[in-house]
Amino acid sequence: MATKHSRAAARLMISPAVILLLGWMIIPLGMTLYFSFLRYNLLMPGMEEFTGLANYRFFLTDPAFFAALKNTLLLVGGVLLVTVVGGVLLALMLDQPFFGQGIVRILVIAPFFVMPTVSALVWKNMFMNPVNGLFAHAAKALGMQPFDFLSAAPLASIIGIVSWQWLPFATLILLTALQSLDQEQLEAAEMDGAPWIKRFFYIMLPHLARAITVVILIQTIFLLSVFAEILVTTNGGPGVASTNLTYLIYVQSLLQFDVGGGSAGGVVAIILANIVAIFLMRMIGKNLDA
Amino acid sequence: MTTTFRALMGACAFGALATASMAETITVATVNNGDMIRMQGLMDEFKAEHPDIDVEWVTLEENVLRQRVTQDVATKGGQFDVMTIGNYEVPIWAKQSWLVPLTDMPEGYDEEDLMPAIADGLRQDGTLYAAPFYGESAMVMYRTDLAEAAGVTIPDAPNWGQIEEAAAAMTDRDNEIYGICLRGKAGWGENMAFISSMANSMGARWFDMDWHPQFDSEAWSETLTDYLDLMNNYGPPGGSGNGFNENLALFQQGKCGMWIDATVAASFVTDPEESTVADSVGFAQFPNKEGMEGTGHWLWSWNLAIPAGTQKEESAKAFVAWATSKEYTQLVAEREGWRAAPPGTRTSLYENQDYLDAAPFAEMTLNAINGVDILNPTVDEVPYIGSQWVGIPEFQGIGTAVGQQFSAALAGQVSAEQALQSAQQLTEREMTRAGYIQ
């Protein structure tokens, strides 16, 4: 039973760690905010001056901004759809006892351990390249025209690459959830004559709801900031067809050396990410309380 | 004197000796091109001449190098003592006083021997601010065997119409032979380098004298439509993702009839160890619009410069002088053969019979470089210096954004007209923000 006194002492004891962590977050954030109100370009030294909201106006009126916003949401939504549906199906498959189960499980998990840049390079050059890629060879063998993935369907290709990386994560979490399902319930349903489809929709899926929520929340946090895959494969192009917010900020601050514009973009991205997060919490947070 | 004391004395003396011969370490940032990698293999020779200087290398891909050195020099980071930078950066950085002027270079450097077309772009008020390591222009490289089989001849100074005829005749899609390979990957140093050069040769310009972008002009519309026609009709699939290296690989595998790109590629496509088509490559000048003159629409050099604020100016200067000297060229020739000598910086190289015999592309390269006038890159008057680039700090951002639009047009996502319109709008916007347009 903690007394008031010992609680105060405890707070005092943990304060150094808390202050350090806060500083870790607040100082960069504060600097970003400060820079976002400055006209600050690395290539023009001595020109720094306070410009108020000019950087924000410039970033938000950039024709590429709305394209990037749309692409960011499409990328997150697309990958979530593929990984959740695919993850449920894979988990159901891996839940069945079959020969070589251990090896198959390891193979399914493997993509998660490949670095994003490496997997993007492999997909770009060994699979999707329209002259030398595996898909092109397969298409030619079947007598079809090779499809040029990264210039004809850049965003869809990137959704494919990122989904391939995140499928293992979803599968793993959903599989463990599936294994915690009470087998007796399923058997009882079977005795009552419920077909497999109904057993899945009325027993398994409600049981998986919470795990799916966790998958969606965690993946959203990571997918909002996809960057390496875009840099390696399409450079945000053609045009701005595969530019997301993260990439747009990179272009602003590192390719144009515009620290002010880049910082304003960063602040906008933080605000948008929080809006998306609140939205998500509202939408599916109910499941977590249940 | 006790033994211990003597031993101590000895140790002290040894320590003093060691500090006396302590070498100074300089850090050199460079780009991962073949010529630069070759230089790193010759460092033992440099060490033999300068035992008191150690060199540490930071080798990066071009875009990353540009970001790193720009950030370092702009924020006075002081990570590097020597930087490899392009002739686009040199005048801009020299104006900012970011570079050490290369006066009083060591004896025998022979600055007069540097090719004027290259060296003039590296001087401010007559002072050299960077030493050229190699220089390039652009030209047509084509397969003599395919041209013969298709019954076309490519003249030494072709026009765009002749290029299109030749491309049409050489294209054989069933056997994966594409008449022409050009850059399509977005970037100011990738597709915009080629397209800006082509625009110069067609009489188009980036800006008029009031800094208004010119993408709504007839000449630009003609440039982009011709480029897209060439690539869509006779180019390889996935052209919008191909840069210099991708096209080099395609040409070396024998999949391209023609390739119009940097002259520096000539030594790679004629290298029997790397190229399957080494013995059947012909060269021609960069094409022009029919009835127009001029050979020089492209000028690039990689140069070694010393950032202001380095603590090791003397050692850095010694290294820069060594790496860009005549002796270095000799050294490379002795070790690797004359074909490997860094091209396009010294007049003396092009007067050397050994080099001319070993490099069939030498004369074409020399003419292309000497034909460039960065003060007048195109027919009409312009407010900037440039060639396949525009010499203003904002060009990197603008060039890449415009490059994205043209790359999208090549991928078939937007029409040529839309791409030009977007390019016009975004350039206008950036130039207004930067204060060029009032």
Boltz contact constraints between the chains, C-beta under 6 A:
constraints:
  - contact:
      token1: [A, 42]
      token2: [B, 74]
      max_distance: 6.0
  - contact:
      token1: [A, 43]
      token2: [B, 393]
      max_distance: 6.0
  - contact:
      token1: [A, 130]
      token2: [B, 237]
      max_distance: 6.0
  - contact:
      token1: [A, 130]
      token2: [B, 238]
      max_distance: 6.0
  - contact:
      token1: [A, 148]
      token2: [B, 237]
      max_distance: 6.0
  - contact:
      token1: [A, 148]
      token2: [B, 238]
      max_distance: 6.0
  - contact:
      token1: [A, 150]
      token2: [B, 241]
      max_distance: 6.0
  - contact:
      token1: [A, 151]
      token2: [B, 240]
      max_distance: 6.0
  - contact:
      token1: [A, 151]
      token2: [B, 241]
      max_distance: 6.0
  - contact:
      token1: [A, 151]
      token2: [B, 411]
      max_distance: 6.0
  - contact:
      token1: [A, 235]
      token2: [B, 186]
      max_distance: 6.0
  - contact:
      token1: [A, 237]
      token2: [B, 186]
      max_distance: 6.0
  - contact:
      token1: [A, 237]
      token2: [B, 404]
      max_distance: 6.0
  - contact:
      token1: [A, 237]
      token2: [B, 407]
      max_distance: 6.0
  - contact:
      token1: [A, 238]
      token2: [B, 240]
      max_distance: 6.0
  - contact:
      token1: [A, 238]
      token2: [B, 407]
      max_distance: 6.0
  - contact:
      token1: [A, 238]
      token2: [B, 408]
      max_distance: 6.0
  - contact:
      token1: [A, 238]
      token2: [B, 411]
      max_distance: 6.0
  - contact:
      token1: [A, 238]
      token2: [B, 413]
      max_distance: 6.0
  - contact:
      token1: [A, 239]
      token2: [B, 404]
      max_distance: 6.0
  - contact:
      token1: [A, 239]
      token2: [B, 405]
      max_distance: 6.0
  - contact:
      token1: [A, 239]
      token2: [B, 408]
      max_distance: 6.0
  - contact:
      token1: [A, 239]
      token2: [B, 413]
      max_distance: 6.0
  - contact:
      token1: [A, 254]
      token2: [B, 67]
      max_distance: 6.0
  - contact:
      token1: [A, 255]
      token2: [B, 397]
      max_distance: 6.0
  - contact:
      token1: [A, 255]
      token2: [B, 400]
      max_distance: 6.0
  - contact:
      token1: [A, 256]
      token2: [B, 397]
      max_distance: 6.0
